[in-house]
Amino acid sequence: MLATFLPVFASTILQRYEFLKIQKEPSSADWF
């Protein structure tokens, strides 16, 4: 069960990370 869940979880995390990174790029000064 874990073997099938892990890839989906990893891809979801990766997509969210990419999305947040794209959102952060233009206004990184507001985040830091």
PQR file of N, CA, C, O and H, with PARSE charges and radii, in Angstrom:
ATOM      1  N   MET A   1       0.838  -1.205   0.000 -0.4000 1.5000
ATOM      2  CA  MET A   1       0.000   0.000   0.000 -0.0000 2.0000
ATOM      3  C   MET A   1       0.872   1.253   0.000  0.5500 1.7000
ATOM      4  O   MET A   1       0.588   2.221  -0.706 -0.5500 1.4000
ATOM      5  N   LEU A   2       1.925   1.221   0.793 -0.4000 1.5000
ATOM      6  CA  LEU A   2       2.810   2.372   0.871 -0.0000 2.0000
ATOM      7  C   LEU A   2       3.522   2.615  -0.457  0.5500 1.7000
ATOM      8  O   LEU A   2       3.812   3.753  -0.822 -0.5500 1.4000
ATOM      9  H   LEU A   2       2.156   0.435   1.367  0.4000 1.0000
ATOM     10  N   ALA A   3       3.796   1.530  -1.166 -0.4000 1.5000
ATOM     11  CA  ALA A   3       4.512   1.643  -2.443 -0.0000 2.0000
ATOM     12  C   ALA A   3       3.667   2.381  -3.479  0.5500 1.7000
ATOM     13  O   ALA A   3       4.204   3.054  -4.359 -0.5500 1.4000
ATOM     14  H   ALA A   3       3.560   0.604  -0.869  0.4000 1.0000
ATOM     15  N   THR A   4       2.346   2.254  -3.371 -0.4000 1.5000
ATOM     16  CA  THR A   4       1.487   2.938  -4.333 -0.0000 2.0000
ATOM     17  C   THR A   4       1.165   4.356  -3.878  0.5500 1.7000
ATOM     18  O   THR A   4       0.878   5.230  -4.696 -0.5500 1.4000
ATOM     19  H   THR A   4       1.910   1.707  -2.656  0.4000 1.0000
ATOM     20  N   PHE A   5       1.214   4.574  -2.584 -0.4000 1.5000
ATOM     21  CA  PHE A   5       0.880   5.890  -2.032 -0.0000 2.0000
ATOM     22  C   PHE A   5       2.041   6.861  -2.148  0.5500 1.7000
ATOM     23  O   PHE A   5       1.846   8.058  -2.363 -0.5500 1.4000
ATOM     24  H   PHE A   5       1.447   3.864  -1.919  0.4000 1.0000
ATOM     25  N   LEU A   6       3.244   6.337  -2.003 -0.4000 1.5000
ATOM     26  CA  LEU A   6       4.420   7.203  -1.969 -0.0000 2.0000
ATOM     27  C   LEU A   6       4.626   8.029  -3.233  0.5500 1.7000
ATOM     28  O   LEU A   6       4.845   9.236  -3.131 -0.5500 1.4000
ATOM     29  H   LEU A   6       3.402   5.366  -1.829  0.4000 1.0000
ATOM     30  N   PRO A   7       4.564   7.424  -4.432 -0.5600 1.5000
ATOM     31  CA  PRO A   7       4.753   8.218  -5.651  0.2800 2.0000
ATOM     32  C   PRO A   7       3.711   9.329  -5.800  0.5500 1.7000
ATOM     33  O   PRO A   7       4.033  10.438  -6.225 -0.5500 1.4000
ATOM     34  N   VAL A   8       2.481   9.025  -5.453 -0.4000 1.5000
ATOM     35  CA  VAL A   8       1.430  10.042  -5.547 -0.0000 2.0000
ATOM     36  C   VAL A   8       1.703  11.180  -4.572  0.5500 1.7000
ATOM     37  O   VAL A   8       1.558  12.353  -4.915 -0.5500 1.4000
ATOM     38  H   VAL A   8       2.219   8.124  -5.108  0.4000 1.0000
ATOM     39  N   PHE A   9       2.093  10.826  -3.366 -0.4000 1.5000
ATOM     40  CA  PHE A   9       2.411  11.822  -2.342 -0.0000 2.0000
ATOM     41  C   PHE A   9       3.590  12.683  -2.780  0.5500 1.7000
ATOM     42  O   PHE A   9       3.574  13.905  -2.629 -0.5500 1.4000
ATOM     43  H   PHE A   9       2.210   9.872  -3.088  0.4000 1.0000
ATOM     44  N   ALA A  10       4.617  12.025  -3.326 -0.4000 1.5000
ATOM     45  CA  ALA A  10       5.808  12.745  -3.762 -0.0000 2.0000
ATOM     46  C   ALA A  10       5.481  13.710  -4.896  0.5500 1.7000
ATOM     47  O   ALA A  10       5.958  14.845  -4.912 -0.5500 1.4000
ATOM     48  H   ALA A  10       4.630  11.032  -3.449  0.4000 1.0000
ATOM     49  N   SER A  11       4.670  13.255  -5.838 -0.4000 1.5000
ATOM     50  CA  SER A  11       4.321  14.114  -6.974 -0.0000 2.0000
ATOM     51  C   SER A  11       3.474  15.295  -6.516  0.5500 1.7000
ATOM     52  O   SER A  11       3.616  16.405  -7.029 -0.5500 1.4000
ATOM     53  H   SER A  11       4.282  12.333  -5.825  0.4000 1.0000
ATOM     54  N   THR A  12       2.593  15.052  -5.550 -0.4000 1.5000
ATOM     55  CA  THR A  12       1.755  16.138  -5.030 -0.0000 2.0000
ATOM     56  C   THR A  12       2.612  17.181  -4.338  0.5500 1.7000
ATOM     57  O   THR A  12       2.424  18.380  -4.540 -0.5500 1.4000
ATOM     58  H   THR A  12       2.477  14.151  -5.133  0.4000 1.0000
ATOM     59  N   ILE A  13       3.551  16.728  -3.525 -0.4000 1.5000
ATOM     60  CA  ILE A  13       4.456  17.650  -2.835 -0.0000 2.0000
ATOM     61  C   ILE A  13       5.279  18.435  -3.838  0.5500 1.7000
ATOM     62  O   ILE A  13       5.495  19.636  -3.680 -0.5500 1.4000
ATOM     63  H   ILE A  13       3.704  15.754  -3.361  0.4000 1.0000
ATOM     64  N   LEU A  14       5.738  17.739  -4.877 -0.4000 1.5000
ATOM     65  CA  LEU A  14       6.564  18.384  -5.890 -0.0000 2.0000
ATOM     66  C   LEU A  14       5.770  19.454  -6.627  0.5500 1.7000
ATOM     67  O   LEU A  14       6.273  20.551  -6.869 -0.5500 1.4000
ATOM     68  H   LEU A  14       5.563  16.762  -5.005  0.4000 1.0000
ATOM     69  N   GLN A  15       4.527  19.135  -6.984 -0.4000 1.5000
ATOM     70  CA  GLN A  15       3.690  20.107  -7.685 -0.0000 2.0000
ATOM     71  C   GLN A  15       3.418  21.320  -6.811  0.5500 1.7000
ATOM     72  O   GLN A  15       3.453  22.456  -7.284 -0.5500 1.4000
ATOM     73  H   GLN A  15       4.118  18.244  -6.787  0.4000 1.0000
ATOM     74  N   ARG A  16       3.146  21.078  -5.540 -0.4000 1.5000
ATOM     75  CA  ARG A  16       2.867  22.189  -4.624 -0.0000 2.0000
ATOM     76  C   ARG A  16       4.100  23.055  -4.432  0.5500 1.7000
ATOM     77  O   ARG A  16       4.011  24.280  -4.357 -0.5500 1.4000
ATOM     78  H   ARG A  16       3.117  20.155  -5.155  0.4000 1.0000
ATOM     79  N   TYR A  17       5.265  22.394  -4.350 -0.4000 1.5000
ATOM     80  CA  TYR A  17       6.509  23.136  -4.195 -0.0000 2.0000
ATOM     81  C   TYR A  17       6.774  24.009  -5.414  0.5500 1.7000
ATOM     82  O   TYR A  17       7.145  25.175  -5.285 -0.5500 1.4000
ATOM     83  H   TYR A  17       5.337  21.398  -4.411  0.4000 1.0000
ATOM     84  N   GLU A  18       6.578  23.432  -6.606 -0.4000 1.5000
ATOM     85  CA  GLU A  18       6.780  24.193  -7.841 -0.0000 2.0000
ATOM     86  C   GLU A  18       5.805  25.363  -7.903  0.5500 1.7000
ATOM     87  O   GLU A  18       6.181  26.464  -8.304 -0.5500 1.4000
ATOM     88  H   GLU A  18       6.277  22.484  -6.711  0.4000 1.0000
ATOM     89  N   PHE A  19       4.552  25.129  -7.508 -0.4000 1.5000
ATOM     90  CA  PHE A  19       3.534  26.174  -7.533 -0.0000 2.0000
ATOM     91  C   PHE A  19       3.908  27.313  -6.594  0.5500 1.7000
ATOM     92  O   PHE A  19       3.820  28.486  -6.957 -0.5500 1.4000
ATOM     93  H   PHE A  19       4.246  24.234  -7.183  0.4000 1.0000
ATOM     94  N   LEU A  20       4.328  26.953  -5.378 -0.4000 1.5000
ATOM     95  CA  LEU A  20       4.707  27.982  -4.409 -0.0000 2.0000
ATOM     96  C   LEU A  20       5.946  28.733  -4.867  0.5500 1.7000
ATOM     97  O   LEU A  20       6.069  29.939  -4.650 -0.5500 1.4000
ATOM     98  H   LEU A  20       4.399  26.000  -5.084  0.4000 1.0000
ATOM     99  N   LYS A  21       6.861  28.014  -5.499 -0.4000 1.5000
ATOM    100  CA  LYS A  21       8.089  28.652  -5.976 -0.0000 2.0000
ATOM    101  C   LYS A  21       7.760  29.646  -7.081  0.5500 1.7000
ATOM    102  O   LYS A  21       8.327  30.737  -7.132 -0.5500 1.4000
ATOM    103  H   LYS A  21       6.761  27.034  -5.675  0.4000 1.0000
ATOM    104  N   ILE A  22       6.842  29.266  -7.963 -0.4000 1.5000
ATOM    105  CA  ILE A  22       6.443  30.161  -9.051 -0.0000 2.0000
ATOM    106  C   ILE A  22       5.717  31.381  -8.471  0.5500 1.7000
ATOM    107  O   ILE A  22       5.909  32.504  -8.936 -0.5500 1.4000
ATOM    108  H   ILE A  22       6.381  28.380  -7.922  0.4000 1.0000
ATOM    109  N   GLN A  23       4.892  31.150  -7.463 -0.4000 1.5000
ATOM    110  CA  GLN A  23       4.163  32.249  -6.835 -0.0000 2.0000
ATOM    111  C   GLN A  23       5.116  33.200  -6.112  0.5500 1.7000
ATOM    112  O   GLN A  23       4.862  34.402  -6.031 -0.5500 1.4000
ATOM    113  H   GLN A  23       4.736  30.237  -7.085  0.4000 1.0000
ATOM    114  N   LYS A  24       6.212  32.653  -5.590 -0.4000 1.5000
ATOM    115  CA  LYS A  24       7.139  33.433  -4.792 -0.0000 2.0000
ATOM    116  C   LYS A  24       8.119  34.233  -5.648  0.5500 1.7000
ATOM    117  O   LYS A  24       8.589  35.290  -5.227 -0.5500 1.4000
ATOM    118  H   LYS A  24       6.418  31.677  -5.656  0.4000 1.0000
ATOM    119  N   GLU A  25       8.424  33.744  -6.824 -0.4000 1.5000
ATOM    120  CA  GLU A  25       9.448  34.356  -7.668 -0.0000 2.0000
ATOM    121  C   GLU A  25       9.264  35.868  -7.864  0.5500 1.7000
ATOM    122  O   GLU A  25      10.201  36.626  -7.614 -0.5500 1.4000
ATOM    123  H   GLU A  25       8.043  32.885  -7.166  0.4000 1.0000
ATOM    124  N   PRO A  26       8.079  36.327  -8.306 -0.5600 1.5000
ATOM    125  CA  PRO A  26       7.945  37.752  -8.632  0.2800 2.0000
ATOM    126  C   PRO A  26       8.051  38.663  -7.405  0.5500 1.7000
ATOM    127  O   PRO A  26       8.566  39.777  -7.505 -0.5500 1.4000
ATOM    128  N   SER A  27       7.572  38.200  -6.261 -0.4000 1.5000
ATOM    129  CA  SER A  27       7.555  39.066  -5.075 -0.0000 2.0000
ATOM    130  C   SER A  27       8.253  38.382  -3.913  0.5500 1.7000
ATOM    131  O   SER A  27       7.654  38.169  -2.859 -0.5500 1.4000
ATOM    132  H   SER A  27       7.154  37.295  -6.180  0.4000 1.0000
ATOM    133  N   SER A  28       9.492  38.047  -4.103 -0.4000 1.5000
ATOM    134  CA  SER A  28      10.236  37.375  -3.040 -0.0000 2.0000
ATOM    135  C   SER A  28      10.524  38.340  -1.889  0.5500 1.7000
ATOM    136  O   SER A  28      10.763  37.902  -0.763 -0.5500 1.4000
ATOM    137  H   SER A  28       9.978  38.221  -4.959  0.4000 1.0000
ATOM    138  N   ALA A  29      10.504  39.630  -2.156 -0.4000 1.5000
ATOM    139  CA  ALA A  29      10.771  40.621  -1.125 -0.0000 2.0000
ATOM    140  C   ALA A  29       9.644  40.627  -0.089  0.5500 1.7000
ATOM    141  O   ALA A  29       9.876  40.927   1.082 -0.5500 1.4000
ATOM    142  H   ALA A  29      10.310  39.986  -3.070  0.4000 1.0000
ATOM    143  N   ASP A  30       8.440  40.301  -0.516 -0.4000 1.5000
ATOM    144  CA  ASP A  30       7.315  40.280   0.408 -0.0000 2.0000
ATOM    145  C   ASP A  30       7.381  39.079   1.347  0.5500 1.7000
ATOM    146  O   ASP A  30       6.807  39.102   2.435 -0.5500 1.4000
ATOM    147  H   ASP A  30       8.251  40.058  -1.468  0.4000 1.0000
ATOM    148  N   TRP A  31       8.078  38.036   0.924 -0.4000 1.5000
ATOM    149  CA  TRP A  31       8.169  36.820   1.740 -0.0000 2.0000
ATOM    150  C   TRP A  31       9.291  36.945   2.763  0.5500 1.7000
ATOM    151  O   TRP A  31       9.202  36.402   3.864 -0.5500 1.4000
ATOM    152  H   TRP A  31       8.545  38.016   0.039  0.4000 1.0000
ATOM    153  N   PHE A  32      10.344  37.663   2.393 -0.4000 1.5000
ATOM    154  CA  PHE A  32      11.478  37.823   3.297 -0.0000 2.0000
ATOM    155  C   PHE A  32      11.640  39.302   3.657  0.5500 1.7000
ATOM    156  O   PHE A  32      12.543  39.658   4.414 -0.5500 1.4000
ATOM    157  H   PHE A  32      10.416  38.104   1.498  0.4000 1.0000
TER
END
